Amino acid sequence: MTTYIESIVDTDATLDEADDLARAVVANLCDCGIILPTPQTHKFLANGPRYATGPNVLNAVDAINDCFPCGMDVSIGRNVYDTGQLGFELFCPNCKHRFDTEALDWTAPVGCWYDSGIVTHLECPKCSAPTSFTKWFSPPFGFGNLAFQFYEWFLKQEFVDHVSKLLHHQVIWVKAQY
């Protein structure tokens, strides 16, 4: 069975502020009826997401998988949010040249960030411009200390913007399939 997960990743939150930010977003989404403060339950879910789908979920999504309702999880701690089986390409954010994923050493900067939180740069073999490795992934990957993960939800741009405003931070919207 295929699982779709859309993540809203706060790329600016520090580890120290992530918990308070998460509480503020969860409180707002509960108040709006997007999520419920109870875990998601269903006979096909062993341990469902931490927050169940709320009665006003259609205000946040273009569509929701109707096989069974899924909810939202909150992830706190340094993590990489990738696209799963959807794959990705690398491209220079400056000259827009696309590269095969084997052509550049992108794994070392990802590992460095995951271990230390330090963002290093990749230098483009075409234009020689150094750019943060986090900007090279298409579709985008999220690198952050705080993320909201929505299972089987197909989010609206307006909802992603709403969460970004609540956080007062830039976010990356990552769509994954596993």
Secondary structure, DSSP 8 states (H G I E B T S, - for coil): ---EEEEEEESS--HHHHHHHHHHHHHHHHHTTSEESS----TT-SS--SBEE-TTGGGTEEEE-SSS---EEEEEEEEEE--BTT--EEE-TTT--EE-TTTS--HHHHHHHHHH----EEE-TTT--EEEGGG-EES--EEEEEEEEEESEEE-HHHHHHHHHHHTS-EEEEEEE-
